[in-house]
Amino acid sequence: MDFITFQNMVQNHNPQDGIAARFYDKAIKTDNISKDGLPIFINRCFVEIRIKDNNDEVFDQPATADKIHRFPVEYARYQLGKKQVSTGTPLEQFAFLTAAEIESLKVRGIFTVEALAQLDEQKASQLDIEKERDLAKKFLANAKNNQALLQWQKKEESYKAEIKALQQELENLKKASPVKRTRRKS
């Protein structure tokens, strides 16, 4: 699912009044133990359900087909977030955004710096996130320049490895061929 599809779902969605849901991954400890004696964990999709004006009651439980059907937009947001984060830089790693700005972007279906930077100017203006979009574009432009530096470093490392291998080969050749030594007459 892409950002446009998600936006269309949000516009056509009729949320349940007073109920908010959030799907997320949670690490669950299994009964299994690894070879080194440590517990093994697995990821499970959970849903957190909150009721308006009642901060004391939070229903946090494994996501079921019923919950996914009941909160389709929230589940679509969860799926979109997983898809974006698997190919991009999570917003949490973007130091220029506050926690509130990150959550605001996530509600709009934007989970990565790349997705934020790719928004067209008009959509960013509609969402009132022009400043955030511009920061993301500048960040990615600088990161692209860093990519050239990383490629240069990798090339330099391969040259150093090649030089070291050639030096070792030269040493092996020196050891293999006897050197004739002549004595000087005094």
Z-matrix of the N, CA and C atoms (Angstrom, degrees):
N
C 1 1.445
C 2 1.528 1 108.04
N 3 1.312 2 116.50 1 134.68
C 4 1.454 3 119.78 2 179.52
C 5 1.522 4 110.80 3 -103.89
N 6 1.334 5 115.74 4 177.20
C 7 1.455 6 121.94 5 -175.27
C 8 1.531 7 111.99 6 -61.04
N 9 1.330 8 118.35 7 -42.77
C 10 1.475 9 122.39 8 -177.90
C 11 1.531 10 110.29 9 -63.14
N 12 1.327 11 116.82 10 -45.32
C 13 1.463 12 120.52 11 178.45
C 14 1.523 13 110.44 12 -60.11
N 15 1.329 14 115.53 13 -42.69
C 16 1.461 15 119.95 14 179.26
C 17 1.531 16 110.24 15 -62.42
N 18 1.327 17 117.42 16 -45.16
C 19 1.462 18 120.94 17 -180.00
C 20 1.532 19 110.88 18 -59.81
N 21 1.324 20 117.64 19 -39.50
C 22 1.465 21 121.01 20 178.02
C 23 1.529 22 111.03 21 -65.22
N 24 1.333 23 117.13 22 -38.77
C 25 1.469 24 120.44 23 176.94
C 26 1.523 25 110.85 24 -62.48
N 27 1.335 26 116.21 25 -42.83
C 28 1.462 27 120.65 26 -178.45
C 29 1.522 28 110.11 27 -62.80
N 30 1.330 29 117.47 28 -41.57
C 31 1.465 30 121.00 29 -178.43
C 32 1.526 31 111.90 30 -66.65
N 33 1.331 32 117.10 31 -32.35
C 34 1.462 33 120.70 32 -178.36
C 35 1.528 34 113.12 33 -94.70
N 36 1.321 35 117.14 34 4.23
C 37 1.467 36 122.00 35 -175.73
C 38 1.521 37 111.14 36 -87.92
N 39 1.309 38 115.96 37 139.08
C 40 1.452 39 122.04 38 176.25
C 41 1.526 40 107.32 39 -113.08
N 42 1.342 41 117.67 40 92.67
C 43 1.467 42 119.86 41 -174.39
C 44 1.525 43 112.05 42 -66.67
N 45 1.308 44 114.68 43 153.68
C 46 1.455 45 119.99 44 176.57
C 47 1.517 46 107.83 45 -75.06
N 48 1.311 47 116.69 46 124.62
C 49 1.458 48 120.81 47 -177.25
C 50 1.523 49 110.74 48 -61.79
N 51 1.315 50 113.48 49 130.25
C 52 1.451 51 119.61 50 173.67
C 53 1.512 52 115.55 51 79.23
N 54 1.337 53 118.12 52 5.55
C 55 1.461 54 120.68 53 179.48
C 56 1.523 55 108.66 54 -126.10
N 57 1.328 56 115.72 55 132.09
C 58 1.462 57 121.04 56 177.52
C 59 1.519 58 108.33 57 -124.91
N 60 1.329 59 115.21 58 139.30
C 61 1.465 60 119.97 59 179.55
C 62 1.521 61 109.19 60 -127.68
N 63 1.336 62 114.47 61 147.84
C 64 1.462 63 120.73 62 177.58
C 65 1.523 64 107.86 63 -140.10
N 66 1.333 65 115.95 64 121.36
C 67 1.455 66 121.13 65 176.80
C 68 1.525 67 107.98 66 -92.39
N 69 1.324 68 116.24 67 143.39
C 70 1.469 69 120.39 68 -179.85
C 71 1.524 70 109.14 69 -158.78
N 72 1.327 71 115.91 70 165.00
C 73 1.462 72 121.12 71 176.36
C 74 1.521 73 109.55 72 -91.86
N 75 1.305 74 114.67 73 139.75
C 76 1.461 75 120.45 74 179.67
C 77 1.527 76 108.11 75 -131.79
N 78 1.322 77 116.20 76 135.58
C 79 1.459 78 120.76 77 176.70
C 80 1.527 79 108.57 78 -79.91
N 81 1.321 80 115.66 79 126.17
C 82 1.461 81 122.17 80 -178.96
C 83 1.530 82 108.50 81 -115.63
N 84 1.309 83 115.94 82 128.64
C 85 1.468 84 121.22 83 178.33
C 86 1.525 85 108.72 84 -75.59
N 87 1.325 86 115.66 85 129.40
C 88 1.462 87 120.51 86 177.97
C 89 1.530 88 109.33 87 -94.41
N 90 1.313 89 116.08 88 176.25
C 91 1.465 90 120.69 89 176.37
C 92 1.530 91 111.65 90 -82.13
N 93 1.328 92 116.84 91 -6.48
C 94 1.464 93 121.59 92 -177.61
C 95 1.524 94 110.89 93 -81.71
N 96 1.331 95 114.01 94 154.36
C 97 1.459 96 121.17 95 178.90
C 98 1.524 97 108.14 96 -127.45
N 99 1.327 98 116.56 97 138.95
C 100 1.463 99 121.01 98 -179.54
C 101 1.522 100 110.57 99 -74.62
N 102 1.337 101 116.42 100 173.20
C 103 1.472 102 121.90 101 -178.99
C 104 1.520 103 112.01 102 -58.71
N 105 1.338 104 116.43 103 -31.83
C 106 1.462 105 119.15 104 -178.84
C 107 1.529 106 112.79 105 -89.04
N 108 1.343 107 117.07 106 9.78
C 109 1.458 108 120.92 107 173.68
C 110 1.522 109 115.15 108 86.69
N 111 1.328 110 117.41 109 9.75
C 112 1.465 111 120.17 110 -179.98
C 113 1.526 112 110.74 111 -98.02
N 114 1.334 113 117.02 112 153.21
C 115 1.471 114 119.03 113 -179.56
C 116 1.527 115 111.03 114 -67.86
N 117 1.329 116 115.63 115 151.85
C 118 1.465 117 122.37 116 178.01
C 119 1.521 118 108.06 117 -104.26
N 120 1.333 119 115.66 118 135.20
C 121 1.456 120 122.53 119 180.00
C 122 1.524 121 109.66 120 -113.54
N 123 1.329 122 115.72 121 153.09
C 124 1.462 123 121.76 122 173.95
C 125 1.531 124 108.27 123 -130.92
N 126 1.333 125 116.04 124 157.23
C 127 1.464 126 121.26 125 175.91
C 128 1.522 127 109.53 126 -88.45
N 129 1.313 128 115.59 127 137.47
C 130 1.464 129 122.00 128 174.32
C 131 1.523 130 107.85 129 -133.13
N 132 1.316 131 115.18 130 143.07
C 133 1.463 132 120.57 131 175.43
C 134 1.526 133 107.97 132 -80.38
N 135 1.323 134 116.15 133 125.47
C 136 1.458 135 122.69 134 178.54
C 137 1.524 136 108.66 135 -117.90
N 138 1.310 137 115.40 136 161.06
C 139 1.459 138 121.00 137 174.30
C 140 1.528 139 108.22 138 -128.58
N 141 1.316 140 113.65 139 134.10
C 142 1.468 141 120.88 140 176.39
C 143 1.525 142 106.11 141 -108.42
N 144 1.319 143 116.63 142 123.01
C 145 1.470 144 121.77 143 -178.57
C 146 1.518 145 108.44 144 -115.68
N 147 1.319 146 114.91 145 127.10
C 148 1.465 147 121.11 146 179.31
C 149 1.523 148 109.01 147 -120.14
N 150 1.312 149 114.65 148 146.04
C 151 1.458 150 121.11 149 178.41
C 152 1.520 151 108.38 150 -108.45
N 153 1.327 152 115.66 151 132.98
C 154 1.462 153 121.21 152 -177.72
C 155 1.530 154 110.42 153 -56.83
N 156 1.312 155 114.70 154 142.05
C 157 1.468 156 123.15 155 177.79
C 158 1.528 157 113.52 156 62.31
N 159 1.335 158 117.18 157 18.55
C 160 1.455 159 120.25 158 177.56
C 161 1.525 160 107.82 159 -140.34
N 162 1.319 161 115.79 160 81.98
C 163 1.467 162 120.50 161 -177.55
C 164 1.519 163 112.80 162 -74.59
N 165 1.310 164 117.51 163 -12.00
C 166 1.461 165 120.39 164 -178.50
C 167 1.523 166 112.54 165 -79.22
N 168 1.329 167 116.65 166 -27.32
C 169 1.460 168 119.34 167 -177.42
C 170 1.521 169 110.57 168 -105.11
N 171 1.323 170 114.75 169 112.98
C 172 1.459 171 122.48 170 174.65
C 173 1.514 172 106.49 171 -126.41
N 174 1.312 173 116.13 172 122.44
C 175 1.455 174 121.27 173 179.33
C 176 1.522 175 107.53 174 -97.29
N 177 1.320 176 116.01 175 112.62
C 178 1.456 177 122.34 176 -177.97
C 179 1.522 178 106.98 177 -119.81
N 180 1.336 179 116.54 178 112.41
C 181 1.448 180 119.90 179 -172.84
C 182 1.528 181 110.59 180 -151.03
N 183 1.331 182 117.07 181 162.96
C 184 1.463 183 118.66 182 176.39
C 185 1.525 184 110.18 183 -59.78
N 186 1.337 185 115.44 184 142.54
C 187 1.461 186 120.37 185 -180.00
C 188 1.526 187 109.12 186 -73.41
N 189 1.305 188 115.31 187 131.20
C 190 1.466 189 121.41 188 177.57
C 191 1.518 190 108.61 189 -114.63
N 192 1.320 191 116.28 190 169.18
C 193 1.469 192 120.73 191 178.08
C 194 1.530 193 110.30 192 -59.19
N 195 1.322 194 115.97 193 -35.73
C 196 1.463 195 120.66 194 178.56
C 197 1.531 196 111.25 195 -62.85
N 198 1.325 197 116.40 196 -44.07
C 199 1.479 198 120.47 197 -179.60
C 200 1.527 199 110.80 198 -68.02
N 201 1.326 200 116.35 199 -38.07
C 202 1.468 201 120.43 200 178.59
C 203 1.524 202 109.54 201 -64.80
N 204 1.330 203 117.22 202 -40.77
C 205 1.464 204 121.36 203 178.65
C 206 1.534 205 110.93 204 -68.97
N 207 1.313 206 116.84 205 -35.90
C 208 1.470 207 121.51 206 -178.52
C 209 1.532 208 112.20 207 -72.04
N 210 1.355 209 116.95 208 -31.99
C 211 1.467 210 121.63 209 -178.30
C 212 1.530 211 110.24 210 -125.89
N 213 1.327 212 117.64 211 67.40
C 214 1.467 213 120.07 212 -174.40
C 215 1.534 214 113.98 213 -66.57
N 216 1.308 215 118.37 214 -37.96
C 217 1.468 216 120.41 215 -179.10
C 218 1.522 217 110.46 216 -69.17
N 219 1.312 218 116.55 217 -40.86
C 220 1.454 219 120.42 218 179.12
C 221 1.531 220 110.57 219 -65.13
N 222 1.340 221 116.10 220 -38.22
C 223 1.459 222 119.57 221 177.46
C 224 1.534 223 110.44 222 -69.65
N 225 1.325 224 116.96 223 -38.40
C 226 1.472 225 120.50 224 176.84
C 227 1.527 226 110.08 225 -62.49
N 228 1.325 227 117.11 226 -38.53
C 229 1.470 228 121.19 227 177.38
C 230 1.532 229 109.93 228 -62.52
N 231 1.318 230 116.40 229 -42.71
C 232 1.468 231 122.00 230 177.79
C 233 1.536 232 110.40 231 -60.74
N 234 1.334 233 116.72 232 -47.24
C 235 1.470 234 121.08 233 -179.95
C 236 1.527 235 111.15 234 -64.06
N 237 1.332 236 117.45 235 -41.91
C 238 1.459 237 121.89 236 178.91
C 239 1.527 238 110.33 237 -62.49
N 240 1.326 239 116.34 238 -40.98
C 241 1.460 240 120.63 239 178.28
C 242 1.521 241 111.73 240 -62.00
N 243 1.324 242 117.02 241 -43.64
C 244 1.463 243 120.71 242 178.75
C 245 1.524 244 110.76 243 -62.98
N 246 1.327 245 116.33 244 -40.87
C 247 1.465 246 120.53 245 -178.82
C 248 1.526 247 110.48 246 -66.46
N 249 1.328 248 117.33 247 -47.16
C 250 1.463 249 120.86 248 -178.15
C 251 1.521 250 111.18 249 -64.22
N 252 1.315 251 117.58 250 -44.98
C 253 1.462 252 121.50 251 -175.45
C 254 1.531 253 111.23 252 -67.00
N 255 1.337 254 117.55 253 -28.25
C 256 1.463 255 119.13 254 179.94
C 257 1.521 256 111.96 255 -69.10
N 258 1.329 257 117.56 256 -19.97
C 259 1.469 258 120.05 257 -178.59
C 260 1.524 259 113.38 258 -120.49
N 261 1.318 260 118.19 259 3.79
C 262 1.462 261 119.13 260 -176.25
C 263 1.516 262 113.16 261 -141.20
N 264 1.322 263 114.63 262 -170.81
C 265 1.463 264 122.67 263 -179.74
C 266 1.530 265 108.76 264 -94.60
N 267 1.332 266 118.30 265 116.52
C 268 1.476 267 120.03 266 -179.25
C 269 1.532 268 111.00 267 -58.47
N 270 1.322 269 115.90 268 143.78
C 271 1.470 270 120.79 269 179.86
C 272 1.522 271 112.11 270 -57.20
N 273 1.332 272 117.59 271 -30.78
C 274 1.465 273 120.81 272 -179.67
C 275 1.526 274 112.08 273 -61.43
N 276 1.328 275 117.47 274 -23.16
C 277 1.459 276 121.19 275 179.77
C 278 1.529 277 112.30 276 -91.69
N 279 1.312 278 116.93 277 2.63
C 280 1.462 279 123.14 278 -179.11
C 281 1.529 280 107.27 279 -97.00
N 282 1.311 281 116.30 280 99.16
C 283 1.469 282 122.56 281 -170.09
C 284 1.527 283 114.19 282 -63.23
N 285 1.319 284 118.70 283 -13.05
C 286 1.456 285 121.11 284 -174.99
C 287 1.525 286 113.76 285 -85.63
N 288 1.327 287 117.74 286 -1.90
C 289 1.459 288 121.10 287 -178.69
C 290 1.522 289 110.91 288 -112.21
N 291 1.321 290 115.45 289 143.35
C 292 1.462 291 120.37 290 174.73
C 293 1.526 292 108.92 291 -82.40
N 294 1.308 293 117.23 292 167.25
C 295 1.465 294 121.47 293 178.47
C 296 1.529 295 110.39 294 -59.99
N 297 1.335 296 116.87 295 -38.39
C 298 1.467 297 120.60 296 179.75
C 299 1.531 298 110.90 297 -66.05
N 300 1.322 299 116.93 298 -41.01
C 301 1.469 300 120.34 299 179.07
C 302 1.528 301 110.67 300 -65.89
N 303 1.320 302 116.81 301 -38.30
C 304 1.465 303 120.92 302 178.77
C 305 1.527 304 110.05 303 -62.89
N 306 1.324 305 117.25 304 -47.73
C 307 1.466 306 120.36 305 179.78
C 308 1.524 307 111.32 306 -63.56
N 309 1.328 308 116.34 307 -38.23
C 310 1.461 309 120.83 308 178.26
C 311 1.527 310 110.64 309 -62.29
N 312 1.326 311 116.97 310 -41.03
C 313 1.465 312 120.73 311 178.58
C 314 1.526 313 111.00 312 -68.04
N 315 1.312 314 117.09 313 -39.26
C 316 1.462 315 120.46 314 -179.81
C 317 1.526 316 111.37 315 -63.62
N 318 1.336 317 116.51 316 -38.56
C 319 1.463 318 120.58 317 177.73
C 320 1.524 319 110.27 318 -61.25
N 321 1.324 320 116.23 319 -29.55
C 322 1.463 321 121.95 320 179.13
C 323 1.531 322 112.54 321 -86.96
N 324 1.344 323 117.51 322 1.16
C 325 1.459 324 120.86 323 177.10
C 326 1.511 325 113.86 324 88.83
N 327 1.323 326 117.78 325 19.55
C 328 1.461 327 122.08 326 -179.77
C 329 1.524 328 107.36 327 -114.07
N 330 1.341 329 116.15 328 118.77
C 331 1.464 330 120.71 329 -173.70
C 332 1.520 331 113.59 330 -120.34
N 333 1.343 332 117.39 331 -12.35
C 334 1.467 333 120.06 332 -178.13
C 335 1.523 334 110.97 333 -129.43
N 336 1.328 335 114.73 334 159.64
C 337 1.466 336 121.58 335 177.58
C 338 1.530 337 108.98 336 -62.32
N 339 1.331 338 116.80 337 -39.10
C 340 1.468 339 121.11 338 -179.21
C 341 1.528 340 111.21 339 -63.68
N 342 1.334 341 117.14 340 -43.24
C 343 1.469 342 120.35 341 179.20
C 344 1.526 343 110.28 342 -64.35
N 345 1.317 344 116.87 343 -38.05
C 346 1.464 345 121.18 344 178.25
C 347 1.522 346 110.56 345 -64.75
N 348 1.317 347 116.92 346 -44.75
C 349 1.466 348 121.06 347 -178.57
C 350 1.528 349 112.17 348 -68.05
N 351 1.325 350 117.72 349 -28.44
C 352 1.457 351 121.70 350 -177.05
C 353 1.530 352 113.88 351 -81.19
N 354 1.321 353 117.20 352 -9.80
C 355 1.466 354 118.89 353 178.22
C 356 1.517 355 109.74 354 -60.32
N 357 1.328 356 116.27 355 138.52
C 358 1.462 357 116.81 356 176.66
C 359 1.529 358 109.12 357 -73.91
N 360 1.302 359 114.38 358 159.99
C 361 1.468 360 120.64 359 -172.91
C 362 1.526 361 112.20 360 -58.54
N 363 1.325 362 116.78 361 -41.35
C 364 1.462 363 120.86 362 -178.16
C 365 1.535 364 111.15 363 -64.89
N 366 1.354 365 116.77 364 -42.85
C 367 1.466 366 120.13 365 -179.63
C 368 1.533 367 110.16 366 -66.16
N 369 1.337 368 116.99 367 -40.63
C 370 1.467 369 120.59 368 177.97
C 371 1.523 370 110.07 369 -61.53
N 372 1.324 371 116.74 370 -38.42
C 373 1.464 372 121.39 371 179.02
C 374 1.529 373 110.32 372 -66.54
N 375 1.344 374 116.96 373 -42.66
C 376 1.464 375 121.17 374 179.02
C 377 1.531 376 110.90 375 -61.47
N 378 1.328 377 116.34 376 -38.60
C 379 1.462 378 121.35 377 -178.46
C 380 1.523 379 112.29 378 -85.76
N 381 1.317 380 116.67 379 -3.98
C 382 1.471 381 123.53 380 -179.24
C 383 1.533 382 111.50 381 58.94
N 384 1.336 383 114.55 382 46.95
C 385 1.471 384 120.10 383 178.85
C 386 1.534 385 110.69 384 -131.52
N 387 1.328 386 116.22 385 36.34
C 388 1.468 387 120.02 386 179.99
C 389 1.526 388 110.97 387 -63.02
N 390 1.346 389 116.61 388 -43.15
C 391 1.466 390 121.02 389 -178.72
C 392 1.530 391 110.48 390 -60.65
N 393 1.320 392 116.95 391 -45.93
C 394 1.453 393 121.72 392 -179.23
C 395 1.530 394 110.92 393 -64.35
N 396 1.346 395 116.13 394 -40.85
C 397 1.462 396 121.14 395 178.53
C 398 1.521 397 110.66 396 -62.45
N 399 1.327 398 117.37 397 -44.94
C 400 1.461 399 121.14 398 179.85
C 401 1.534 400 111.25 399 -62.98
N 402 1.332 401 116.85 400 -41.34
C 403 1.470 402 120.35 401 176.97
C 404 1.534 403 110.87 402 -61.47
N 405 1.315 404 116.56 403 -41.78
C 406 1.465 405 120.99 404 -179.54
C 407 1.524 406 110.34 405 -65.20
N 408 1.340 407 117.30 406 -41.66
C 409 1.470 408 120.75 407 178.52
C 410 1.530 409 110.68 408 -62.18
N 411 1.329 410 117.26 409 -43.90
C 412 1.471 411 121.05 410 179.40
C 413 1.529 412 110.25 411 -64.81
N 414 1.316 413 116.36 412 -42.16
C 415 1.461 414 121.33 413 179.70
C 416 1.526 415 110.76 414 -59.55
N 417 1.342 416 116.76 415 -46.18
C 418 1.460 417 120.54 416 -178.76
C 419 1.526 418 111.88 417 -68.84
N 420 1.334 419 116.83 418 -34.13
C 421 1.472 420 119.90 419 176.55
C 422 1.521 421 110.03 420 -63.51
N 423 1.334 422 116.96 421 -43.33
C 424 1.466 423 120.51 422 177.31
C 425 1.524 424 111.08 423 -66.28
N 426 1.320 425 116.36 424 -38.22
C 427 1.463 426 120.18 425 179.67
C 428 1.525 427 110.39 426 -65.11
N 429 1.324 428 117.14 427 -35.52
C 430 1.459 429 120.81 428 178.24
C 431 1.524 430 109.70 429 -62.86
N 432 1.350 431 116.59 430 -40.08
C 433 1.462 432 120.14 431 176.59
C 434 1.519 433 110.46 432 -63.97
N 435 1.318 434 117.16 433 -36.90
C 436 1.462 435 120.76 434 177.02
C 437 1.519 436 111.09 435 -65.79
N 438 1.329 437 117.14 436 -30.01
C 439 1.454 438 121.67 437 177.81
C 440 1.526 439 110.13 438 -61.38
N 441 1.338 440 117.15 439 -40.67
C 442 1.459 441 120.44 440 178.05
C 443 1.529 442 109.78 441 -62.40
N 444 1.317 443 116.69 442 -40.28
C 445 1.462 444 120.95 443 178.34
C 446 1.531 445 110.85 444 -64.15
N 447 1.331 446 116.42 445 -42.06
C 448 1.471 447 119.84 446 178.34
C 449 1.526 448 111.46 447 -63.53
N 450 1.328 449 116.81 448 -39.62
C 451 1.463 450 119.95 449 178.14
C 452 1.522 451 110.45 450 -65.02
N 453 1.325 452 117.20 451 -40.59
C 454 1.462 453 121.31 452 177.88
C 455 1.520 454 110.27 453 -62.53
N 456 1.348 455 116.58 454 -42.66
C 457 1.455 456 120.42 455 179.23
C 458 1.523 457 111.42 456 -62.39
N 459 1.333 458 117.14 457 -41.22
C 460 1.467 459 120.58 458 178.75
C 461 1.528 460 110.53 459 -63.38
N 462 1.328 461 116.28 460 -41.34
C 463 1.458 462 121.05 461 179.24
C 464 1.527 463 110.02 462 -63.59
N 465 1.335 464 116.25 463 -43.39
C 466 1.461 465 120.48 464 179.16
C 467 1.530 466 110.47 465 -62.71
N 468 1.323 467 117.38 466 -41.37
C 469 1.460 468 120.87 467 178.55
C 470 1.522 469 111.23 468 -63.11
N 471 1.340 470 117.04 469 -38.71
C 472 1.467 471 118.97 470 178.82
C 473 1.524 472 110.51 471 -67.88
N 474 1.335 473 118.02 472 -37.44
C 475 1.473 474 120.87 473 175.99
C 476 1.526 475 110.42 474 -63.22
N 477 1.331 476 117.12 475 -43.43
C 478 1.465 477 120.28 476 179.42
C 479 1.527 478 110.62 477 -62.50
N 480 1.325 479 116.55 478 -40.51
C 481 1.469 480 120.17 479 178.76
C 482 1.524 481 110.28 480 -65.14
N 483 1.327 482 116.73 481 -39.37
C 484 1.463 483 120.83 482 178.87
C 485 1.532 484 110.73 483 -65.79
N 486 1.316 485 117.18 484 -42.65
C 487 1.468 486 121.68 485 178.01
C 488 1.527 487 110.04 486 -61.57
N 489 1.320 488 116.41 487 -44.03
C 490 1.466 489 120.52 488 179.52
C 491 1.526 490 110.82 489 -62.17
N 492 1.331 491 117.33 490 -41.03
C 493 1.470 492 121.37 491 179.03
C 494 1.523 493 110.20 492 -65.39
N 495 1.314 494 117.63 493 -41.03
C 496 1.466 495 121.07 494 178.64
C 497 1.528 496 111.10 495 -66.32
N 498 1.320 497 117.20 496 -39.53
C 499 1.464 498 120.66 497 177.11
C 500 1.528 499 110.49 498 -62.87
N 501 1.320 500 116.31 499 -41.21
C 502 1.470 501 120.56 500 178.61
C 503 1.522 502 110.14 501 -64.99
N 504 1.321 503 116.42 502 -41.62
C 505 1.461 504 120.96 503 178.24
C 506 1.529 505 110.68 504 -62.33
N 507 1.324 506 117.45 505 -41.22
C 508 1.463 507 122.32 506 177.70
C 509 1.529 508 110.37 507 -62.78
N 510 1.309 509 116.99 508 -43.09
C 511 1.466 510 120.82 509 177.60
C 512 1.527 511 111.12 510 -61.76
N 513 1.313 512 116.97 511 -41.61
C 514 1.462 513 121.29 512 179.34
C 515 1.526 514 111.03 513 -64.55
N 516 1.325 515 116.47 514 -39.66
C 517 1.467 516 120.83 515 177.99
C 518 1.526 517 110.74 516 -65.54
N 519 1.314 518 117.30 517 -40.35
C 520 1.461 519 120.99 518 178.71
C 521 1.531 520 110.75 519 -62.44
N 522 1.313 521 116.37 520 -40.13
C 523 1.459 522 120.40 521 -179.60
C 524 1.529 523 111.48 522 -70.47
N 525 1.305 524 116.71 523 -34.01
C 526 1.461 525 121.35 524 -176.16
C 527 1.533 526 112.66 525 -74.88
N 528 1.300 527 119.53 526 -34.01
C 529 1.465 528 120.81 527 -178.10
C 530 1.522 529 109.89 528 -98.75
N 531 1.347 530 114.81 529 124.25
C 532 1.468 531 117.34 530 -179.43
C 533 1.530 532 110.51 531 -69.88
N 534 1.269 533 115.55 532 139.86
C 535 1.452 534 121.49 533 -179.85
C 536 1.516 535 106.71 534 -96.98
N 537 1.333 536 115.82 535 125.19
C 538 1.457 537 120.05 536 178.55
C 539 1.502 538 108.47 537 -78.87
N 540 1.275 539 113.89 538 126.01
C 541 1.449 540 117.78 539 179.35
C 542 1.528 541 108.28 540 -113.02
N 543 1.217 542 114.27 541 132.61
C 544 1.473 543 118.00 542 178.56
C 545 1.509 544 108.08 543 -109.48
N 546 1.316 545 112.41 544 145.13
C 547 1.457 546 117.86 545 179.61
C 548 1.502 547 109.59 546 -91.79
N 549 1.198 548 114.81 547 138.65
C 550 1.446 549 120.50 548 176.79
C 551 1.516 550 109.26 549 -84.80
N 552 1.269 551 113.57 550 138.15
C 553 1.459 552 117.12 551 176.60
C 554 1.502 553 108.46 552 -87.40
N 555 1.250 554 114.06 553 133.63
C 556 1.450 555 116.65 554 178.61
C 557 1.487 556 113.43 555 -102.59
